[in-house]
Amino acid sequence: MSAERKRLREDKEFKKHWKKWGPYLTERQWGTVREDYSSDGSAWENVTHDEARSKAYRWGEEGIAGISDYKQKLCMAWAFWNGKDPFIKERLFGLTGNQGNHGEDVKELYYYLDSSPTHSYMKMLYKYPQAEFPYHELQYINSQIGKSAPEYELMDTGVFDEDKYFDIFIEYAKQDVEDIVAVATIHNRGPEDAEIWIMPTIWFRKTWFTGHEPFMPKINKLTDNSMKAFNPKSGNYTITFDGKPELKFCDNETNRERLYKIPNEKSYFKDGINNYVITGNENHLNPENYGTKAAAIYKVTIPAGGQYQVKLRMQHQASDNPLDICDQCLTRRKKDSDEFYAQLQEGVVDPDLRNIQRQAFAGMLWSKQFYYYDVERWLEGDPGRYKPPAERKKGRNGNWRHLQNYDIISMPDKWEYPWYAAWDLAFHTIPLARLDPEFAKDQLLLLLNEWYMHPNGQIPAYEWNFSDVNPPVHAYAVERVYQIDKKRNGGKGDREFLERAFHKLMLNFTWWVNQKDSDGKNIFEGGFLGLDNISVFDRSHVQKFHGKLEQADATSWMAMFSLNMLRISLDLCEFNKVYQFSATKFLEHFLYIAGAMNNISNEGISLWDEEDQFFYDVLHLASNESKKMKVRSIVGIIPFFAVEPIREELFNELPEFKKRLDFFMREKPALAALVSSWVQPGLDKRRLFSLLRGHRMKSVLKKMLDSDEFLSDFGIRSLSKYHQENPYSVNINGEILSVKYTPGESNTRMFGGNSNWRGPIWFPINYLIIESLKRFDFYYGGDFSIEHPTGSGNYMTMDMIAKELSLRCMKIFMKDKKGHRPAYGTNKKMQEDPHFKDYILFYEYFNGDSGAGLGASHQTGWTGLVAEMIYKYYRPSNERIHHGAATLFRS
């Protein structure tokens, strides 16, 4: 067992709290719903980037490369100043949803390079221009260009063109649970000497005004190079800095005069250190050298091509000569991290893929965040403080008063999405289970807790609207994480986790049935379901057409949900045979959903279109007219996800389940024929349940693997390329609506953000396609094959197609023959510069034709699934290796 695995075990067994400290600071607290106390809910404008340096937050803290304890009482992050910017760089800059030409977007360059699961070693890189940071230029140009132009990024401003920038590598290493070494190594990449101010900053989250903690914490100067941070609940921390920095102190308090033009009640403010560095003004610094915020200030000139290093050590128990062990601690913990990943990456022979996978894992671990949001307190306000506007009680999240979030949660992206999203989080847990199964399981159980899940059974979506609906993939993730953990434990499954999750998922399943199948027809609605602009109109507001939309994807997600619950029921039968009755329930749900998709309400209306051989949504208008929304999108591929092979011998162990199954096969043969290859046992005597089989499966696969339709060189597109030359148009109540294939940035303001589902590659969908192909392969083995997409006469089994698609997705990040990564498009510097080309950004989605990265640039949440694809590609576990596969896929 590696040293890091031992630490994980100690943490799990509560022997040592190795995860007490971690990268739990967000990268953007400003512009969030939590900090929005406006009457109109305009969160982006309520606290802006410019205001953030002077505003003490209520619900969390932000910083660059920051860490905190797991309750975020004490925080540490890094600030810098190049001597030219109008304010110090202590938070990442980006554009709001209303400022970006394609929605909100961070305008910085930074990379997560490494992290062990206990955060005993972490490393990231921040690139800081030596010229004045182009805040105004980025905002102005993006406001002037329209949606036909791409985002105007920091690299486009030219601030990196002459290499006049600093590479700032930040590392953390734990000597012990509460004994942390931090080092910043600053490289001057430019041709001239350059000045930089380096400011490691310590502060307390403002908890003393809420009525919960009446005692004031304090940070005070001990010696010329050390300070003490004291909190009555958590005790002392001694922070020792190397060299001879200036130690400056202020308070984490709002500068009301600057923000609101009203007199200040306090003397020292959050922006005191900023004001001192920029103007030399010490009026807002505490001359007595204590406060709730402090920084060690280094002003240095780094020669051209040179470097400078700042070290510090934070200890719960102070020691003599504390900085002496810094280098040794870093070296040892880096070695531990290397050892951990060497075991995990065993068999990954391509060094480039090893680098990609490790950075993907690092991004997922760095994207943990302390997330605090008590909705009732947010609605009502704090005791003794001003009351929030009355309008908010009837506005956003007003019916989620029970919701109390106070946890470390995996974020999709700590700048653009510094809040959990239900289906994103489910996908995060799958690669996280490879690193830290306990954390993955805890994350899945978190959203099912009573203080998260609504009493009616709905899982909260995300803070902008907890009542929105995400695809029900939680059960899928529970089952996958359970199996990953079970295999790691030598075949012993975590019964408590599976059973606990199952009972709460039953409530969520019932909510779907009650709320999204209002007519009891087993055909489901769901609105946009996370697929922002996949349709001709906003599917969450179909009532504007006085109609009802019956969704192929919502219904298919529910078929998948049914099979996931069936699978979990059967897994639980290993411990208690009574769960075979639950298995029966979900089998029947699945069969009825399959029947309804083919004949809605026995009216002869099907979500399957015989002419196009594809699935579509059906819109029912008030005039009793029914229209098939013939958009060839992933909506029609999602039925592929509802597939489950089951071992034949299992039925002999579960007589009641087998009895009910036999009844269905006998009494409802039409339903059985729709969804199963039951009479013919497949590989290893498996039986199959699936929405697609035989002819329909081949038809969907044919479209999916056609390069003129869904198949890209980089995976499966979200919209068929057929619509590039053949846009789909429909007349609804006299209004003409249309959809056209858009491979890259969105050209519609539907949903307002920079999410485009009208053509690009999205990793979660590709991942589920690949996993579904493997499940089909468990049944068919080598007995089912189709021609290779190139039409070369080679035939491919389902397993081979899965590997082909995995490789195409992986190629987005891999170097091609020219050494270029498709994700970086035509950006020469990012493709060829030795200080850029091997650092990976994990974008939100990717151009369907070129593979170029788009949207949020640190979406290691679900784009981090590439780490799982790499793992499975080289370590196929139960997947069979077909003769000749190496030639087909690795050439």
N, C-alpha and C positions, 0 to 999 in steps of 0.2 A: 504494500500500500504506500503510495507516494505521500510526501509530507503534507501536501495540500488536501489529499483525501483524508488524512488523519485529522486535520483541522476541521474539515466538514463533519466528520464523525463526532468530534468533541463538541461542535456547535449543536449538532442534532441531539446529542445526549445531555445537553445543558451543562456540560463540564466547563466549557469556556465559550464566552459569547464572541466568537471571532467576527461575526457580522454586525457587531454593535456599531462600528464605524464603517462607512462606505461612501460611494459617490452619490449621496442621497439629495444633494442640492439640485434643484431644477436649473435649467439654463434660461428660462424666461418665466418670471412670476408676473411681470407687468403684462397688461392686455389679456389676463385670464378672467374667466367668469367669477372665480372666487374673490378676486380683488375688485370686482365691479360693484360699486354702490350707486350707480346711476339709476334714474327713474325709467329710462327707456331701454336699458339692457345693452347699451353700446359698449361692450367690454373692451374692444380694441382702443377706444378713444378715452375711456375713463381713467386709465393709468397708462401713460405713454412711455416710450423709451427715454425721452428727454426728462420726464418727471421722475423716473425710477430712482435716480441717484439721490433724490431728496425725499422720497416717500417710504415711510416705515410700513412694511406689509403686515397684514393680519393673518394670513393663512400659510405662508411659506417663505422661503428665501431662495435667492438665485446667485450664481457666480460662475466664473470661468474655472474649469477643472476643479470644482469644489467638492469638499467632503463635509459630512456632519455625522453626529450620532444618530441612532435610528429613530429618536423622537425629535430630532432637529432642534435641540436646545442650544448647542454650541456649533458654530459653523466656521469653516475655513475655506478660503478661495484665493485666487491670485488676481492682482490688478497691475496694469502696466501703463506707461505714458512715454510716448516718443518725443515729447517736447514740442509737438506741433498741434495735436488734437485740441479741440475746445474743452474737452473734459477727459478724465482718465478712463482707460479701458478696463472697467470692472464688470461688464456684462456684455453679452453678445448682441450685436445690432441686427435688425431685420425689418422688413416692411410688413405692415398690417394687411389684413384682408382687403382693405379699401385702398391701399397704396400700391400694392403689387399689380402688375399688368396681368398676371395669372394667379393672383391670390397671395396670401401671406408667404414669406420666404425669408430664411436667415441669409444674411449677406456677409458671411465670414467664412474663413477656411480653417477647419480644425478636424482632427482625426483621432479616433480612439484606437490605440495600438495594442494594448494588452490589459488583461485583468484576470486574476485568478478568482474562482468563485467566492472565496471569503474576503476578497479585496485585500489580501495580504501583500499583493503586488499589483500596482496599476501604473499605466503609462498612457499619456496622450500628447498630441502635438497641436500647438496653436501657432498660426502664421500671422504675424503682426507687421503691417507696412511701416516703413520708416518715414514716408511722406504722410501728410495729414490724411487721416482716414476720410474717404469720400462720402460722408453721410448724405450731404445735400445732393450730390450728383446721382447717387443711387436712387434716392427718392424722386428727384425731379425727372430723370429720364424714364424711369418706370411709369411715372404718371402721364408721360407724353406719348409713349408708344402703345399701340393697341394690342388686341389679342392675336393678331396675325404675326406679331413679332415675338421672339423668345424672351424669356426673362433677361434683364440686364443685370449681370452678376458682378461681384467684386473683381474677378479676374478681368472682366471686360473694361474696367476703368484704367488699366495699365499700371496699377500700383506695384505689380510684381515684375514688370517687363525688364527692368535693369537689375534685378535681384536685390533691390534695395528694400529688404525686409528682414525680420528676425524670425528664425525658427525657434520656438520656445517649447522644449520638451519638459513635461512635468511628470514626475514619478512619485509614487508613494510606496512605502514598505512598512509592514508591521513587525516590530521587534516583539511585541506582545499585543494582547487584545486592546489595551488602551495606551500603547506606546508606539507612536507612529513617526516615521521619518518621512520628510517631504523634501524634494530636491527639484529646483528649476534650472535647467541648462539652456542658456540663451546663446544661439549662434547668429552672428552677423553674416548674412549671406551676401552682403553688398560689397562693392569695390572701394568703399571709403569707411573711415572710422564713423561710428554712429553712437549717439547717446540714447540711453533708455533708463527709465525709472522702473524698478521692480518692487512690488509691494505685496508680500504675503499678508493677508488680512484675516483677523479673527473677530468674530462678533456673536452675540446672542440673538436668537430669534426673539422678537418682542412678544413675550407672554405675560408681562407684568401688568398689563392694563385690562385683562379679560376677566379678572375676578378669580381666576383659578390659582394664580401664583402671586401672592401679595409681596413676596420677598424679591428684592432687586438683585439680579446677578451683577457681577462686576469683573472687569478686566483691569488690572493695575500693573504698573511697572515694578519689577523686582530689582533688576540690575541694568546696566547699560545695554545688554543684549538679551534680556529675558523678561517675560511677563507672566502673570498668573491669572487664570480665568477661574472664577469661583461662582458656582451655583449652589444654593442651599440644598437642592435635591441630589445633584450629581457630584458635588464635591469639587476638589481642585484639579486643575490641569496646569502644568508648567510648560511654557513654550520658550524654547531657547533657539536663538538665531546665530548663525555664524557671522564673522566680520563685525563691523561697527555701524549698524543701521541707525537711523533716527526712529525712535519709537514715539508714535503719536496716537492720541486717544480722543474719541468723541463719543456720541451716544447714537444708538439705533432709534432715532426719533425723527419725525417728520418736520421738515423745514416749512412751516405753514406760511411764513411770509413769502417765500419764493413761489410756492405753488398756488396759494389762495389769496395772497395779499391781505392776510389777517395777522395780528400780532402773535408772536411765538410765546408759548407758555414755558418752554425749556430754553436752556442756554447753548447746548451743544447738540449738533444734528448729524444725521446720517451722511450728509455731503460735506462734513467738516474736513475730512482728509482730502477729498477732491479739491476743495477750495484752496486748501493750503498748498497743494502741489501745483495747481494751475496759476494761482495769483500770489502765493506767499502769505495769504490772509490767515492769521491764527485765531481770529476772533471766535470761531466755532470749534476750536480745540480746547480741551480741558487742560489748563496749565498745571493742575495737580496730578496729571498723568494717571488718570483712571477714567473708566467709562464702560459702555456696553459694546463698543466697537473700537478696534485698535489695528494699527498696521506698523510693520517694520519697513522703513523706506530706504531703498538702496538707489543711489544715483550714480550710474557708471557709464563710461565710454568704452565700447568694445571695438577693438581694431578690426579692419577689414579682414574677413575670413576667420576672425577669432571667435572666442566664446567666453562666457562668464557663468559662474554657477553660484546659486544661493541655496543654502541648506538650513533646515530647521528640524527640531524634534519636539514633539508634543507628548508629555508623559503624565499619567495619573499619579505615579510615584516618581518623584524627582530622583536623579542619580548624579554622581560626580562626573565631571567631564562628559556631559551627555552627547556631544557631537562626535566623539571619537569613534563611535560604532556605526556612523551613518553609512559609509561606503561599504562596510562589511555586511550590514543589514540589507542594503539594496542588492548587493551581489548574491547573497544567499536566497532572498525571496525571488529574485529574477530566475535563479537556477531552479527553485521549487516550481515556479510557473512553467518553465520550459519542460521540466520532468512531467508535470501534469498533462500538458498538451501533447508531449511525445507519446504518452500512452493512448490518449484519445485519438490521435491522428495516425496511429499505427496502420500501415497499409496505404496511406495517401502518399503516393510516390512522387507526384508532381510538386516541386517546391513552390511554384507560383500558387497552386491551389491551397497548399498548406498556409501560405501567407494570407490568402483571401479568407480562408475559413477562420483562422485565428483572429483576424481583425473583425470578422462578423461576430464571433463569440464575444470579443472585447466590447464591441458596441452594444451588445445586448446586456452585458453586465454593467457597463457605465450608465446605461439608461434606466437604472433603478432610481426611484425618486420617493422621498417622503411626501405623501399626499394627504393633505388635511382639508376636510370640507365637511363641516357640520351644517347641514342644510337649514335646520330649524334656527340655529343660532345666526346663520347668515341672513335668513329672512327677517328675524325679529331684532337683531342687533345685540350688542353686549350690554350687560348691566352697567348703568352709570354713563354710557356713551350715547352719542347721537343715534337716533332711530333711522334705519334705512327708509327710503321712500315707500309709501304705502302701496304704490303700484306694483312693486315686485312680488307682493304676496299673491297676486293673481297672474303673475308672469312666469318666467322661466323657473322650472323645477319646484313650483309651488306645491305640487302634490307628492313630493318626495321628502316630507318632513322627517321621516324616520331615518333617513340616510346619514350615517356617521362614518366618514372616511378618516382614518388616522393610522396609516400603514405605509410600509415600504412596498411600492407597486412598480411593476415593469411598465414603462412608458413606451408608446410608439416612437417618439422623437422628443427629447426634452426641451427643444426650442419650439418647433412648430406644433407639436401635439403634447404639451406638458400636462396631460390628463389621460387617464386610462380610457380605452375604448374596448367594449366587451368582446367583439370578435377578433380585434387585433391581439388582445391579451391571450386569447385561447391559442392563437398561432405561436405567440412568443414562447409558450411553455414547452413546445415540442423540442426545439433545439436547446432550451434551457435545461430540459430533463437530462440531456447528455452531460451537462456540467454539474448540476446541482438538483437532483430529483426532489429533494425536500422543498426547495424554494419553488420549483415548478408546481408541485402538488398544493403548496400553500396558496399560490396565486390563483389556482383554479377554485379552491374552496372559498377564497376571499369573497368573490362576487356572489357566492351562494349563501353567505352568512345572512342572518336575519336583519342585521343593521345595514346590509347592502341591498339584497333582493327585496323588491316591493312585496308587501303582504299578499298581493294578488298573484305573485309568482313571476313577475317580470324582472329580468336582469337589467340593471342600469346600463344605458348605452354609453354616454359620455357627458361631460359637464355642461356642454352647450344645450343639451336637451336629453335628460336621463330617460325620457319617455319615448325617444326614438327607437327604432327597431333595427337591430343588427341580425345577420344570419345566425341561426341557432347551431353554432359549431362547438359549443362548450362540451357537449357530451362526446363528440368526436375527440376533442383534446384530452378529456378525462380518460377515455379508453386508450389512446395512444401513450399518454404519459404513464398510465398504469402498466402497460406492456413493456415499455422501455425500462421502467424501474424494476419490474418483475424479472426481466432478463438479467439486469445488473445484479440482482440479489439471488441469482442461481435458481430461478424458477419460483421463488416465494413472493407472492403478490401482497401488496399492502391492502388488506381487507378493509381496515377502518377507513382509509381514504376513499376507496371505491364505493363502499356502502354509504358513507356520509354524503358523497357527491351524488350518488344515485337518487337518494330520497329527495334532495333539493331539486334535482333535475326533473323529477316527476312533477313537482309544482310548476316548474317553468314550462314543461310540455303541456300541462293542463291549461296554463295561461294562453299559450299559442292556440290551442284548440278552441278555447272559449272566446278569445279576442280577435283572432285573425281568420276564423272560419265561422263567421257570424250566422251563416245560413245552414251550418251543419252538413255541408256537401263534400267535405274532405278536400276542398280546393281553397287555397290560402292566399290571403293578401299579406302585405308587409310594408308597402310603401317602397322607399328607395333601397332599403336593405343594404346600405353601405355602398351600393353601386351608383354613385352620385348622378351621372348624366347618361346612363346607359339607354334610356328610352327617348321617345320623341317629346315627352313632357315629364314634369316632376311627378313621379308615381305616388308621392305622399299627399298630393293634392288633386287626385283624380275627380273629386267631387265638383270641381269647377266645370267639368263636362257633364255633370248630372248623370254620372255613370259609376260603374263598379269594375275594378280591374282584377281579373283572376290571373295570378302570376305563375308562370311556369317555374320560375326560380324559387319563389316562396314555397310552392307546393313540393318541389323537389327537395328543398332544404328540409322540409318536414318529413319527407320519405326517408331521407338520410338520417335525420334525428331519430326516427322510429327504429331504423336498423341499428344505429349506435346504441340505443337503449336496449334493444334486443340483445346485442352483443354483450353489454355490461350485465344484463340479467343472467345470461348464460355463464359469464365469468363468475358471478356471485354464487351460482349454483354449486361451484366447487366447494363453497363453505356452507351453503344452506340451500337444500333442494326446493324450499318454498318459493324461491325466486323464479322457478319455472312458470309460475302463474303470471308473473310480470312479463316474462318472455312471451307468453301467449298474448297478452294485451298488446304488446308493441308489434308482434307479428300481424295481428288483425288490423291494427292501425295502418301498417304499411300496405297490406293488401287492399284495403278500402281506398287509400290514397291513390294507389296505382290504378284501380278501377275507375275512380273519379276523373283522373287525368285523361282517360280515354273516352269517357262518356259523362260529361258534367250534368248532374241531375237527371240522367237518362233522357237528355234532350238531343242526343246525337252530336253534341258539340265536344270536340276533343282539343286538348292543348297540343296534340301531335298533328302536324299538317302533312297529309298524304302527298300532296303535290310537291312540296319542297323537301319532304322527308326530314323534318326538323320540328323542334318544339318552339311555340310562341305563346306570349301572353294573349289573353282574350279580354277585350273591353266590352262590357254590356252597357248600353246606353238606355236612358229612360224611355226611349221610343221602342224598346224591346229589340233593337238592332244589336247584333253581335259583330264585332270586328276583331279579326286576328291582327295583332301588332307584328307584322312580318319583318321585324328587325332581326337580322342574323347576328346575334350577340351571344355572349357566354350564358345568357339566360337560357338558351337552348342546349347548352352543354352541361349545365348543372345537374340535370337528371342522371348523368353519368356517375355522379358521386354516390348515389344510393345503391350500394352494392355490398353484399356480405356473403362470403363463402363459409359454410359450417361443416364441421367434421361429422360424418355419418354416425360414428359410434356414440356421439354425444346423445343421440335420440334414445338409444337403448338405456342410457343412464337417467333419462328424464321422461318417465312414462306418461305423465299428465300432459306435458308439452307435446310429445309425439302423438298422443291421442287427439288433441285439438288440431294439430297439424294435419293428421290423416283425415279428420272431419272436413277441414277446409278443402283439401285436395279432392275429396270425394264430392262434397256438396256444392262447391263453388269452383268448378274446374276452369271456368272462363277467367276468373281472377288469378288462379294458380298459373295458368298458361301465360298470362301477361308478364309475370315477374320472375319466373323461376325456370331453371333447368333441373327440375326435381327428379324426373324419372330416370335421367341419365346421370349417374355419379361421375364427377370429374376426377381430376388428379387426386390421388391418395383418398379416394372415396369421399370427396367433398361434395356438398350440395350448394346450390347457388340461389340467393335472392337478389334481384336487381330490377330496377325500372327499365333497363335496356338489356335486351338479349337478341340474339340472332340477327334478323334483318335490320331492326331499328338501331342496334348497336353498330352494325357495319355502316349504316347510313350516316350516323352522327360522326363516327370515326373518319369516314371518307371526307366529310366537310372539314373536320378538325385538322386533318393531316394534309389538306390541300393548300399549297403555298399561295394560291389565288384567293383563298378564303381565310382560314384562321392561322395556318402554320407560318410562323416567321423563322428566320435563322436563329432567333433568340427566345423561342418558346411559342406559346399559344396567345394570339392576340385576343383582346376583349371584344372586338367587333370585327366582322368579316371584311376583308379587303374588297370583297365584291361590291360593297357600298361606296367604294371610292369612285367608280365609274357609274354606279347605279344607286344613287341616294334613295333611301326609302322615304316616301311621302304618304301622308294619310289625311283625309278630310274628316275632321271631327266637329260636327255641328257647325259647319261652314268655315272652320278655321283650318288652314293648311299647315301641318307640322311635318318636319323632316329630320332625318338623321343621315350624316355622311361620315365615312371612315376618316378619322383624324388620328394619325399614328403617334403624334407627339403631344404638344401642349393643347389644352382645352381651348376651343373657340366659342364656348358658350358660358354665360354667367350663371347658368343653372347651378344652384348651391353655392355660388360665389367663390369657392376656393380653387386651388390649383390641382384638383383631382379630375382626371379624364378617363372615362371608361368607354370611349368611342374609338378604340384602336390600340392603345399601348399594351405592353406586357405587364401584368401584375403577378407578383410572386405567389400570393396565397392561392389564387385560382390554379396556377400552373402546378403548385405543390399538390393540391387535391386531385388534379387530373392524373399526375404521376402515381400517387398513392392508390387511386382507383384502378388504374391499369395493372398495378401489382396485385391488387385483390382479385381482379379478373384472372390474372395469370395463376393465382393459387388454385383457381378452379380449372381453367382450360389447359394449363401447361403449354406444351408445344403443339397442341391440337388445333389451335386457332391462330391464324396468321393472316396478315394483309400485305399488300405490296408496299415496298419502301416508298416514301414520299417522292423520291427522285424518279420513280417509274422505271428503275433500272432492271426490273425483273427479279430483284431480291425480295424475299418475303420475310416479314418480321412478326415475331410473337408479341404478345402484350408486354412481356417483360422487356423485350428489346426496344419496343416503342418507348417505354418508361425511361430506359437508360438514354435513349436518343434525346428525349425532351429534357431530361436532367442536364445532359451535356450542353444543349442549346442554351438553357438558362445560365449555367455556369460560365459559358463563353462570354456573357455580357461583361464579366469582370476579368476574364483571362486575357493574357497577351496573345495577339495574333502573330502572324509571320513577320510583321513589321515591328513587333514589340508594342503595339498599341492595344489599348483596352476599349472595346466598343462603348462602355459606359461613359467614357470621356469624350466621345464624339470627335470633333475636329479641333479640339483645344490642344495645340502643339505643346505648350509648356507642361500641361498635365500628362501628356502622352510620353514626352521625351526627357524632360528635366530630371536629373538624378535625385533631386530633392522633392519631387512630386510623384513620379511615375509608379512607385511601389506602395503608395498610400492609397487606401481604398475608401471611396464614399459609397454608401449604400442608399441609393435613391428610393423614392416612394414608388415609382413606376418607370417604364423604359420605352423609348420610341419603338413602335411595332415594326419599323423597317430597318432602322440603323442600330438599335440597341442602346442609344444614348440615354443617359440618366436624366430624369425629370422629377419635378415636385420636390418634396422635402428631401434634403441631402443626407440625413442621418436616420433614415427609417429602418434601422437595424431591427426594429420590432418585427415586422413580417418579412421584409426583404432578407433579414437574417436567416430565413428558411434555407437560403443557399448553403449555409453551414450544414444543415441536415441533408440536403441533396448531395453534397460532397461526401459526407459520412456514409450515406447509403450507396453511393456510386462505387466506392472502394471497399465497403464492407457490407455486402449484400445480405448477410445473415441468412434468413430463410429463403431468400430469392435464389432461384436456380441460375447457374451460369450456363448459357447456351453455347453450343459449339459454334465457333466463328464469330462470337460477339466482339472479341477483342479487335478483330480486323474491321468490323463494321463501325464501331464506336470510337476507337482510339487511334484511328488513322489520321 
